[in-house]
């Protein structure tokens, strides 16, 4: 939209079906978004209008809510779904607080998708080979790129906590500061967009796939969650003596009870399960533990005031609005129904059958399809439309024969 049109308050409308567009560009049948495929209004959030610092031409980005023309939030909007979950907490006098940890890879341009990704050429003329985890070295030649990333984050008002080289080849992680869940989802979205755009300026490719390289750790989007009491700001996961509360237990139990049903919301793509089925600290389970990274739900070592639950299931490819909404909705379900968690696990452990999660997109979608809880918390229209869109993507994947099949199976009798 032109700046003039935006400043005049001109309404931007969009077909409802666009919210269910699959990643290849197609749409499920119109019955999933209203047979007329009528319009939605895109209503900009005044707090999320940003001049884009990497653009030479003056340009701005406005994060919008997708509302029905009658004024209510569209049930197909993931941002609207998150706002609805936050409102349910507020009705109980509670406010969730979250932080996201986002991992990503920085690669050289990849013009042939049949070939593996490669790290960029470093200042020493070599490509990184995987020995740089937590390194402070700049021999990878990425300092100019990251300098602009930091400057653009500051211009967009994106505060950062820590930034580091992760375990994978040319893999990095940023921790965003904890705060309001909607704000953190917006910031996560903006940061991923920023990364892609700045990388293009520097002749690089940023990849937020869950598992872009074989035999290498995947990229997560861990979600740290706590709940405060509105007014006092007290963390309701800790009592006055600093001990865990019943609310803390109920929140964990709700996550445990919902994670299998919600796996397709946390791991939305075929590639998501490459990360989960080869777990380099990417647990595909609903176990919980005190500071054990093999558990899907980890309680980091912290003071009572900072007691929180880390959901380690979502990958970097997850929709931040939907992943945060699903995780918080699961915890609230446990609080409302006073559920009790399993016993915490420590050390090496075997995952009980009742705490294992789907390990393929097909299995996750079948589980979501059977979930009455998901339809209750997110609405039948959203869940059925989401499944329809993701089924199209899965079908498209199965329409192709992979290099592995040609390499390994072609010679079989």
KEDRENDREN-117798 format. One record per residue (C-alpha): x, y, z; residue in three letters. Coordinates in nm, 3 decimals. Example, Ala and Ser with C-alpha at 12.3 -4.5 7.8 and 13.67 -1.06 7.14 Angstrom:
xx; yy; zz; type
1.230; -0.450; 0.780; ala
1.367; -0.106; 0.714; ser
END
This chain:
xx; yy; zz; type
0.000; 0.000; 0.000; unk
0.122; 0.352; -0.064; unk
0.224; 0.558; 0.239; unk
-0.049; 0.807; 0.149; unk
-0.316; 0.540; 0.146; unk
-0.198; 0.398; 0.474; unk
-0.190; 0.736; 0.647; unk
-0.540; 0.814; 0.520; unk
-0.663; 0.502; 0.697; unk
-0.760; 0.322; 0.378; unk
-0.874; -0.032; 0.463; unk
-0.680; -0.319; 0.314; unk
-0.887; -0.633; 0.254; unk
-0.777; -0.987; 0.170; unk
-0.957; -1.310; 0.085; unk
-1.014; -1.541; 0.385; unk
-0.859; -1.832; 0.200; unk
-0.516; -1.668; 0.198; unk
-0.482; -1.758; 0.568; unk
-0.490; -2.125; 0.466; unk
-0.258; -2.095; 0.166; unk
-0.009; -2.382; 0.175; unk
0.364; -2.329; 0.139; unk
0.361; -2.430; -0.230; unk
0.103; -2.157; -0.303; unk
-0.216; -2.362; -0.342; unk
-0.533; -2.367; -0.136; unk
-0.749; -2.639; 0.017; unk
-1.112; -2.662; -0.096; unk
-1.318; -2.349; -0.029; unk
-1.537; -2.528; 0.228; unk
-1.250; -2.490; 0.476; unk
-1.260; -2.110; 0.467; unk
-1.617; -2.031; 0.360; unk
-1.751; -2.120; 0.019; unk
-1.783; -1.754; -0.082; unk
-1.417; -1.687; 0.008; unk
-1.516; -1.344; 0.131; unk
-1.280; -1.074; 0.250; unk
-1.105; -1.009; 0.578; unk
-0.986; -0.668; 0.694; unk
-0.615; -0.630; 0.772; unk
-0.605; -0.399; 1.074; unk
-0.255; -0.268; 1.157; unk
-0.133; -0.283; 1.515; unk
-0.022; 0.076; 1.593; unk
0.265; -0.059; 1.808; unk
0.398; -0.272; 1.523; unk
0.458; -0.030; 1.237; unk
0.826; -0.027; 1.144; unk
1.046; 0.159; 0.897; unk
1.264; -0.110; 0.739; unk
1.626; -0.008; 0.799; unk
1.777; -0.242; 0.540; unk
1.571; -0.098; 0.252; unk
1.729; 0.179; 0.043; unk
1.387; 0.291; -0.076; unk
1.183; 0.426; 0.219; unk
0.957; 0.137; 0.312; unk
0.764; 0.029; 0.619; unk
0.611; -0.292; 0.747; unk
0.293; -0.308; 0.955; unk
0.195; -0.622; 1.142; unk
-0.182; -0.658; 1.113; unk
-0.465; -0.848; 1.271; unk
-0.692; -1.035; 1.031; unk
-1.048; -0.943; 1.132; unk
-1.383; -1.038; 0.988; unk
-1.565; -0.746; 0.826; unk
-1.807; -0.760; 1.118; unk
-1.519; -0.664; 1.349; unk
-1.432; -0.983; 1.537; unk
-1.101; -1.161; 1.496; unk
-1.091; -1.427; 1.226; unk
-1.070; -1.777; 1.368; unk
-0.818; -1.855; 1.091; unk
-0.571; -1.593; 1.218; unk
-0.286; -1.737; 1.427; unk
-0.221; -1.392; 1.578; unk
-0.589; -1.379; 1.671; unk
-0.565; -1.726; 1.826; unk
-0.276; -1.612; 2.046; unk
-0.465; -1.299; 2.155; unk
-0.761; -1.519; 2.251; unk
-0.541; -1.742; 2.470; unk
-0.390; -1.437; 2.643; unk
-0.744; -1.306; 2.709; unk
-0.839; -1.635; 2.874; unk
-0.549; -1.594; 3.117; unk
-0.647; -1.231; 3.182; unk
-1.000; -1.342; 3.277; unk
-0.838; -1.536; 3.563; unk
-0.626; -1.238; 3.671; unk
-0.315; -1.391; 3.515; unk
-0.067; -1.287; 3.245; unk
0.170; -1.531; 3.073; unk
0.530; -1.425; 3.013; unk
0.739; -1.592; 2.741; unk
1.077; -1.577; 2.574; unk
1.186; -1.746; 2.254; unk
1.525; -1.890; 2.160; unk
1.563; -1.901; 1.784; unk
1.832; -2.101; 1.604; unk
1.919; -2.057; 1.236; unk
2.188; -2.137; 0.980; unk
2.383; -1.892; 0.763; unk
2.485; -2.051; 0.431; unk
2.639; -1.958; 0.100; unk
2.384; -1.914; -0.182; unk
2.230; -2.246; -0.284; unk
2.116; -2.225; -0.645; unk
2.068; -2.601; -0.688; unk
1.828; -2.745; -0.429; unk
1.947; -3.098; -0.509; unk
2.284; -3.010; -0.355; unk
2.349; -2.976; 0.021; unk
2.381; -2.636; 0.183; unk
2.735; -2.513; 0.244; unk
2.868; -2.256; 0.491; unk
3.010; -1.937; 0.339; unk
3.378; -1.904; 0.253; unk
3.556; -1.760; 0.555; unk
3.823; -1.492; 0.570; unk
4.083; -1.768; 0.567; unk
3.947; -1.904; 0.237; unk
3.794; -2.211; 0.401; unk
3.443; -2.318; 0.487; unk
3.356; -2.385; 0.849; unk
3.365; -2.757; 0.927; unk
3.172; -2.777; 1.252; unk
3.432; -2.703; 1.518; unk
3.316; -2.351; 1.601; unk
3.045; -2.408; 1.861; unk
3.034; -2.115; 2.106; unk
3.338; -1.964; 1.933; unk
3.414; -1.592; 1.947; unk
3.628; -1.611; 1.633; unk
3.540; -1.400; 1.329; unk
3.723; -1.611; 1.069; unk
3.389; -1.713; 0.917; unk
3.369; -1.365; 0.765; unk
3.017; -1.301; 0.896; unk
3.098; -1.002; 1.117; unk
2.972; -0.741; 0.863; unk
2.648; -0.939; 0.831; unk
2.594; -0.963; 1.205; unk
2.688; -0.597; 1.256; unk
2.402; -0.499; 1.025; unk
2.172; -0.750; 1.194; unk
2.242; -0.586; 1.531; unk
2.193; -0.237; 1.388; unk
1.864; -0.336; 1.225; unk
1.743; -0.499; 1.546; unk
1.811; -0.175; 1.733; unk
1.629; 0.026; 1.466; unk
1.325; -0.202; 1.491; unk
1.329; -0.194; 1.871; unk
1.412; -0.564; 1.905; unk
1.603; -0.609; 2.233; unk
1.834; -0.909; 2.238; unk
1.965; -1.103; 2.532; unk
2.242; -1.336; 2.414; unk
2.371; -1.426; 2.069; unk
2.601; -1.718; 2.004; unk
2.740; -1.971; 1.760; unk
2.548; -2.294; 1.810; unk
2.650; -2.660; 1.771; unk
2.580; -2.692; 1.397; unk
2.796; -2.588; 1.103; unk
2.742; -2.212; 1.059; unk
2.451; -2.230; 1.304; unk
2.364; -1.946; 1.540; unk
2.115; -1.871; 1.816; unk
1.955; -1.558; 1.955; unk
1.766; -1.532; 2.283; unk
1.500; -1.263; 2.284; unk
1.416; -1.093; 2.614; unk
1.111; -1.229; 2.797; unk
0.786; -1.036; 2.792; unk
0.427; -1.030; 2.669; unk
0.356; -1.333; 2.446; unk
0.205; -1.130; 2.161; unk
0.502; -0.894; 2.163; unk
0.747; -1.186; 2.159; unk
0.564; -1.352; 1.870; unk
0.577; -1.024; 1.676; unk
0.946; -0.982; 1.757; unk
1.026; -1.340; 1.651; unk
0.848; -1.286; 1.320; unk
1.027; -0.955; 1.262; unk
1.364; -1.104; 1.350; unk
1.326; -1.392; 1.104; unk
1.221; -1.149; 0.830; unk
1.515; -0.922; 0.916; unk
1.762; -1.211; 0.899; unk
1.648; -1.314; 0.551; unk
1.656; -0.961; 0.411; unk
1.995; -0.862; 0.557; unk
2.146; -1.193; 0.443; unk
2.041; -1.123; 0.084; unk
2.220; -0.786; 0.098; unk
2.538; -0.966; 0.204; unk
2.519; -1.243; -0.056; unk
2.422; -1.502; 0.206; unk
2.130; -1.735; 0.268; unk
1.966; -1.766; 0.610; unk
1.776; -2.092; 0.659; unk
1.520; -2.148; 0.935; unk
1.442; -2.506; 0.838; unk
1.423; -2.740; 1.135; unk
1.693; -2.968; 0.991; unk
1.881; -2.830; 0.687; unk
2.191; -3.054; 0.726; unk
2.218; -3.427; 0.788; unk
2.426; -3.548; 1.084; unk
2.407; -3.199; 1.233; unk
2.190; -3.054; 1.511; unk
1.866; -2.900; 1.391; unk
1.728; -2.555; 1.469; unk
1.479; -2.508; 1.750; unk
1.253; -2.233; 1.876; unk
1.239; -2.315; 2.245; unk
0.964; -2.132; 2.434; unk
1.023; -2.028; 2.797; unk
0.697; -1.974; 2.986; unk
0.596; -1.836; 3.324; unk
0.278; -1.676; 3.459; unk
0.245; -1.367; 3.670; unk
-0.044; -1.234; 3.874; unk
-0.188; -0.918; 3.719; unk
-0.132; -0.628; 3.956; unk
0.132; -0.775; 4.187; unk
0.358; -0.916; 3.913; unk
0.419; -1.223; 4.131; unk
0.532; -1.539; 3.952; unk
0.251; -1.784; 4.041; unk
0.482; -2.080; 3.979; unk
0.653; -2.004; 4.315; unk
0.502; -1.956; 4.662; unk
0.618; -1.709; 4.928; unk
0.875; -1.960; 5.053; unk
1.016; -1.999; 4.702; unk
0.876; -2.349; 4.653; unk
0.690; -2.471; 4.342; unk
0.312; -2.418; 4.356; unk
0.019; -2.636; 4.255; unk
-0.031; -2.398; 3.959; unk
0.320; -2.484; 3.843; unk
0.242; -2.857; 3.855; unk
-0.093; -2.809; 3.679; unk
0.070; -2.606; 3.402; unk
0.326; -2.881; 3.336; unk
0.055; -3.146; 3.342; unk
-0.153; -2.955; 3.088; unk
0.145; -2.940; 2.854; unk
0.206; -3.312; 2.898; unk
-0.160; -3.391; 2.828; unk
-0.167; -3.182; 2.508; unk
0.175; -3.215; 2.344; unk
0.093; -3.524; 2.135; unk
-0.230; -3.367; 2.009; unk
-0.050; -3.040; 1.931; unk
0.270; -3.181; 1.776; unk
0.161; -3.077; 1.426; unk
0.126; -2.718; 1.552; unk
0.480; -2.719; 1.696; unk
0.637; -2.921; 1.410; unk
0.447; -2.811; 1.098; unk
0.659; -2.946; 0.812; unk
0.792; -3.276; 0.679; unk
1.143; -3.159; 0.763; unk
1.042; -3.084; 1.125; unk
1.053; -3.455; 1.202; unk
1.408; -3.493; 1.070; unk
1.505; -3.278; 1.368; unk
1.286; -3.463; 1.616; unk
1.378; -3.813; 1.503; unk
1.752; -3.743; 1.525; unk
1.751; -3.572; 1.862; unk
2.061; -3.368; 1.922; unk
1.900; -3.213; 2.233; unk
1.572; -3.209; 2.035; unk
1.354; -3.435; 2.248; unk
1.039; -3.579; 2.094; unk
0.866; -3.656; 2.422; unk
0.635; -3.504; 2.683; unk
0.855; -3.591; 2.982; unk
0.955; -3.314; 3.221; unk
1.272; -3.264; 3.418; unk
1.475; -3.023; 3.622; unk
1.748; -2.902; 3.386; unk
1.766; -3.213; 3.165; unk
1.783; -3.127; 2.794; unk
1.661; -3.473; 2.696; unk
1.313; -3.387; 2.827; unk
1.058; -3.215; 2.608; unk
0.964; -2.996; 2.905; unk
1.268; -2.864; 3.090; unk
1.271; -2.659; 3.409; unk
1.587; -2.445; 3.380; unk
1.790; -2.378; 3.693; unk
1.671; -2.040; 3.820; unk
1.565; -1.836; 4.119; unk
1.204; -1.883; 4.243; unk
1.108; -1.549; 4.087; unk
1.226; -1.674; 3.746; unk
1.077; -2.026; 3.771; unk
0.960; -2.122; 3.423; unk
0.880; -2.412; 3.191; unk
1.078; -2.448; 2.868; unk
0.894; -2.620; 2.583; unk
1.173; -2.771; 2.370; unk
0.953; -2.925; 2.099; unk
0.900; -2.637; 1.851; unk
1.148; -2.595; 1.569; unk
1.269; -2.275; 1.406; unk
1.019; -2.346; 1.126; unk
0.718; -2.315; 1.359; unk
0.475; -2.024; 1.332; unk
0.562; -1.825; 1.649; unk
0.204; -1.711; 1.708; unk
0.063; -2.060; 1.678; unk
0.341; -2.236; 1.871; unk
0.317; -1.992; 2.163; unk
-0.064; -2.004; 2.158; unk
-0.066; -2.384; 2.161; unk
0.189; -2.409; 2.441; unk
0.014; -2.153; 2.663; unk
-0.330; -2.300; 2.589; unk
-0.202; -2.642; 2.695; unk
-0.071; -2.504; 3.024; unk
-0.396; -2.320; 3.093; unk
-0.593; -2.638; 3.025; unk
-0.392; -2.808; 3.299; unk
-0.451; -2.519; 3.541; unk
-0.825; -2.508; 3.476; unk
-0.863; -2.885; 3.517; unk
-0.609; -2.915; 3.803; unk
-0.419; -3.189; 3.622; unk
-0.117; -3.353; 3.786; unk
0.205; -3.424; 3.597; unk
0.405; -3.743; 3.583; unk
0.708; -3.779; 3.805; unk
1.006; -3.575; 3.680; unk
1.283; -3.768; 3.508; unk
1.658; -3.723; 3.554; unk
1.966; -3.868; 3.388; unk
1.927; -4.117; 3.105; unk
1.574; -4.248; 3.072; unk
1.335; -4.448; 2.857; unk
1.033; -4.252; 2.733; unk
0.707; -4.413; 2.853; unk
0.463; -4.493; 2.571; unk
0.207; -4.245; 2.706; unk
0.463; -3.961; 2.685; unk
0.598; -4.032; 2.337; unk
0.496; -3.804; 2.051; unk
0.422; -3.851; 1.679; unk
0.741; -3.884; 1.477; unk
0.611; -3.804; 1.125; unk
0.393; -3.524; 0.989; unk
0.136; -3.782; 0.879; unk
0.109; -3.928; 1.228; unk
0.094; -3.580; 1.384; unk
-0.187; -3.470; 1.152; unk
-0.382; -3.789; 1.222; unk
-0.346; -3.723; 1.596; unk
-0.458; -3.361; 1.552; unk
-0.751; -3.476; 1.341; unk
-0.876; -3.695; 1.630; unk
-0.819; -3.428; 1.895; unk
-1.136; -3.291; 2.051; unk
-0.915; -3.080; 2.278; unk
-0.759; -2.897; 1.982; unk
-1.103; -2.819; 1.837; unk
-1.222; -2.704; 2.179; unk
-0.928; -2.469; 2.231; unk
-0.879; -2.337; 1.876; unk
-1.212; -2.397; 1.707; unk
-1.318; -2.656; 1.452; unk
-1.274; -2.421; 1.154; unk
-0.911; -2.343; 1.235; unk
-0.806; -2.702; 1.311; unk
-0.978; -2.853; 1.008; unk
-0.844; -2.580; 0.779; unk
-0.492; -2.621; 0.918; unk
-0.503; -2.998; 0.863; unk
-0.633; -2.950; 0.507; unk
-0.349; -2.712; 0.420; unk
-0.080; -2.931; 0.578; unk
-0.221; -3.241; 0.406; unk
-0.171; -3.067; 0.072; unk
0.192; -3.005; 0.162; unk
0.244; -3.366; 0.269; unk
0.085; -3.492; -0.054; unk
0.315; -3.266; -0.256; unk
0.617; -3.410; -0.073; unk
0.509; -3.765; -0.155; unk
0.465; -3.668; -0.521; unk
0.846; -3.643; -0.552; unk
1.109; -3.917; -0.552; unk
1.407; -3.827; -0.335; unk
1.777; -3.871; -0.422; unk
1.801; -4.133; -0.144; unk
1.539; -4.349; -0.316; unk
1.716; -4.328; -0.652; unk
2.058; -4.389; -0.496; unk
1.968; -4.680; -0.269; unk
1.662; -4.847; -0.418; unk
1.719; -4.832; -0.793; unk
1.961; -5.126; -0.789; unk
1.734; -5.348; -0.580; unk
1.590; -5.657; -0.750; unk
END
